[in-house]
Amino acid sequence: FMLPFSHDEVVYGKNSLLNRMPGDEWQRFANLRALFGQMFTHPGTKLLFMGSEFAQTSEWSIEKGLEWWLLDYDFHKGVQRWVRDLNKLYRGTPALYRKGFEPDGFEWIDYGDHQNSVLVYLRKGAEKDKPVLVICILTPVVRENYKIGINQRKSWKELLNSDAKKYGGSGLTIKGSLKPKKEKEKWHDRDYSLTLTLPPLGIVVLG
């Protein structure tokens, strides 16, 4: 069927959350995925208004309901998949919720890299729970050979990456395990470090 208006006219509507995001269409959706990823991995209660889970382009209205037809578009379908997988990760990862309102459930690794617009933090649960490492990349630039300090010499694997193609991203994901060097190397005031390539405008969750 034919819509009475273009997709761009809907996406950039006055009441669109996407309209509050900078950049072109790809960047707007990437920013939205990054926003949701940061919310789900940060301490505190999570809140999504109806329709946000698939990037509805206007505020929800009781008169017209939800714009389910937007799921005919890949970017909207990608946001829906991203929110679905964030919910699944959150429910299955105690480090993300067990101490969501306690100071020791969150630890900054780096909040001062304003030149690259990268934030890195740890989420922690009980002693038996595996910690989660979250990397937020807030510019549309690929960061190669990026170092992140860690406390232990352990391997990490990618749990989620908002830049995966199934979410509408560029597909710059991490294959296999990330391992620090055997030798100690101080970085971010920690004994070891990981070196990886960071995707543009994305959230990478490691566990």
Secondary structure, DSSP 8 states (H G I E B T S, - for coil): ---SS-HHHHHT-TT-SGGGS-SSHHHHHHHHHHHHHHHHHSSS-----TTGGGT-SS---TTT---GGGGGSHHHHHHHHHHHHHHHHHHH-GGGTTTTTSGGGEEEEEEEETTTTEEEEEE--STTS--EEEEEE-SS--EEEEEEEESS---EEEEEETTSGGGTS------SEE---SS---BTTBSEEEEEEE-TTEEEEE-
